[in-house]
Amino acid sequence: MSWLTGYRRLNHRYERHPRNYLAILGLAAALCCYKRFLKLTM
């Protein structure tokens, strides 16, 4: 979870519905993995 701290919407839970929060969490995790993958392949 520490590598997700750069995403402001995840720092404080602004979303009222859990499914919206989980969708943003999944998107942030996918972006972090994609950025890490790009660093490893270059």
C-alpha positions in Angstrom: 0.0 0.0 0.0 2.9 2.4 0.5 3.4 2.8 -3.3 -0.2 4.0 -3.7 0.3 7.1 -1.5 1.0 9.2 -4.6 -2.7 9.0 -5.6 -4.6 11.7 -3.8 -8.0 10.2 -4.1 -6.8 7.2 -2.2 -5.3 9.1 0.7 -8.7 10.1 2.0 -11.7 8.1 1.1 -13.8 10.6 -0.9 -16.0 8.0 -2.6 -19.2 7.2 -0.8 -19.7 3.8 -2.5 -17.2 1.0 -1.8 -17.3 -0.2 -5.4 -16.1 3.2 -6.7 -13.3 3.3 -4.2 -12.2 -0.3 -5.1 -12.3 0.7 -8.8 -10.0 3.6 -8.2 -7.8 1.4 -6.0 -7.5 -1.2 -8.8 -6.7 1.5 -11.4 -4.0 2.9 -9.2 -2.5 -0.5 -8.6 -2.5 -1.2 -12.4 -0.8 2.1 -13.1 1.9 1.4 -10.5 2.5 -2.0 -12.0 2.7 -0.6 -15.5 5.2 2.1 -14.4 7.3 -0.5 -12.7 7.2 -2.8 -15.8 8.4 0.1 -18.0 11.3 0.7 -15.7 12.4 -2.9 -15.8 12.2 -3.2 -19.5 14.2 -0.1 -20.4 
